[in-house]
Amino acid sequence: MYSDEDIARLRIIKYLVDEVGLNLAGVELALRLRAKLYEMQDELEMTFISRRQRERLQQLIREMLQILGTP
């Protein structure tokens, strides 16, 4: 009936509303930012930068995703 992705999305929405206190407009913005961070993470894998730079950028992306309620 519901996919794992649907359930994960609902959990994130619940977290953003209940724990962070966002309204629906804030939740929409957070979900769009989350999608862009995942896109950035994918792009980062294809860039030619040093391993140290890549690891630092990946860490920053993980931290931002964690702020948005994504493990």
ZAMARGU-4260 file (C-alpha; in steps of 0.2 Angstrom, whole numbers, plus 5000, padded with zeros to 4 digits):
<rodrens>
0) 5000/5000/5000 | 5013/5013/5005 | 5031/5011/5000 | 5046/5012/5012 | 5050/5029/5004
5) 5032/5036/5008 | 5033/5030/5026 | 5051/5038/5028 | 5044/5054/5021 | 5029/5054/5033
10) 5041/5051/5047 | 5052/5066/5042 | 5036/5077/5040 | 5030/5072/5058 | 5047/5076/5065
15) 5048/5093/5057 | 5030/5097/5063 | 5031/5090/5080 | 5049/5092/5085 | 5055/5107/5075
20) 5039/5116/5075 | 5038/5120/5057 | 5021/5124/5048 | 5017/5116/5032 | 5026/5129/5022
25) 5041/5126/5032 | 5040/5107/5029 | 5038/5110/5011 | 5054/5121/5011 | 5063/5108/5021
30) 5059/5094/5010 | 5064/5103/4994 | 5081/5107/5003 | 5083/5089/5008 | 5080/5084/4990
35) 5093/5096/4984 | 5106/5090/4997 | 5104/5072/4990 | 5106/5079/4973 | 5122/5088/4978
40) 5128/5072/4987 | 5126/5063/4970 | 5135/5076/4960 | 5149/5077/4973 | 5153/5058/4969
45) 5156/5063/4951 | 5167/5078/4954 | 5186/5078/4953 | 5192/5085/4970 | 5204/5079/4983
50) 5198/5065/4994 | 5200/5077/5009 | 5189/5090/5001 | 5176/5077/4996 | 5175/5070/5014
55) 5173/5087/5021 | 5159/5091/5009 | 5150/5075/5012 | 5151/5078/5031 | 5143/5095/5029
60) 5129/5087/5018 | 5126/5074/5032 | 5125/5087/5045 | 5113/5097/5035 | 5102/5082/5032
65) 5103/5077/5050 | 5096/5095/5054 | 5082/5091/5042 | 5078/5075/5051 | 5086/5063/5039
70) 5098/5051/5047
</rodrens>
